[in-house]
Amino acid sequence: MDQIKITGSGSYIPTVVQKNDAFLEHSFIERDGSSFQVGTAEIIEKFKAITGIEERKYAPAELNTSDLATLASEKAISDAGVDPETLDYIIVAHNFGDVKASNRLVDTLPSLASRVKAKLGIQNPNCVAYDLLFGCPGWVEALIQAQAFMKAGMAQKCLVIGADTLSRVYDIEDRDSMIYADGAGAVIVEKSSESGGILAHATQTFTSDGEADFIFFGEGYNAASNGSEQYIKMHGRKVYEFAISQVPLAMQACFDKTGKPIEQLKKIFIHQANLKMDEAIVKRFFRRYKLPVPADVLPMNIQTCGNSSVATIPTLFDMVKHNNYQGHELHPGDLILFASVGAGMNINAIAYQV
């Protein structure tokens, strides 16, 4: 039986480095517009201790999200050795479209997928291009959708991309602005006669208890803004508590479908949102199997790449796959898990065998 496998990957890590010290010039304020009782330097120090972020990468002004997506896609196409004209679907997961550095306006018309297809020069009209809005778990969900097309006999080969430029939608007076970053990751998925591939998946959306408003597009904290601009906003404590309680359950639901022993799990590629939060999620996940967290199971690049939303998992996967990032390696037959959480609130996971 044909399996659905990743046959190529690529990423674009932006070249503009924004270190934590750059935020010393910012004057952060509370949600109600009042000043913090501590200085900016102390805020930054606490931020690093919690999130692990030391620096993040921003896209140069001349590149938009669709450009980042195209650059990552070109690498994935080359890595897989496929003819782009043979692609059946191009699925681009993002949140804000092409946000130009000059005006910070959200632009999703036409879709980023159509823009990527045009930039790749693909002529085939049967290559269908569309966008997916699913918060930070968007790339994982796009991979799930690509698999569904293939299982249904509607596709043989798909390009799945996660890309965002969150540096262009944050409020400079919001301390959460230090989290956000830019990037793009892409994979080619194909039907394959080889063993492995996507073994199982799980997806959930929570909205019944106010979760839909945990991460949102809202006004700046400075009353002088008069609501004239909108920015990415989140209730950080609510997101944290939701994630550490619900994500481990979804990960377990996904992994248990494989029927494989947990001891075979080699790596977890989790959305790079917050170092302490991700570590807590993984610890709770293994606790459900009455096991400690294995050494080297959790590759992380948030320390230098920040949180680039849908791009975090595919970029990290590509870095490990091609560069043995920070000593992490992938070998044929390795069992890995993709897992993410984000605006919606959405959660998903994929069990995958390399």
Secondary structure, DSSP 8 states (H G I E B T S, - for coil): --EEEEEEEEEE--SEEEEGGGGGG---B-TTS-B-SS-HHHHHHHHHHHH--SEEEE--TT--HHHHHHHHHHHHHHHHT--GGG-SEEEEE-SSB---TTT---B-SS-HHHHHHHHHT---TTSEEEEE--STTHHHHHHHHHHHHHHTTS-SEEEEEEEEEGGGS--TTSGGGGTB-EEEEEEEEEEESSS-EEEEEEEEE--TTSGGGSEEEEE-SSGGGTT-SEEEEE-HHHHHHHHHHHHHHHHHHHHHTTT--GGGEEEEEE--S-HHHHHHHHHHHHHTTT----TT-----HHHH-B-GGGHHHHHHHHHHHH-GGG----TT-EEEEEEEETTTEEEEEEEE-
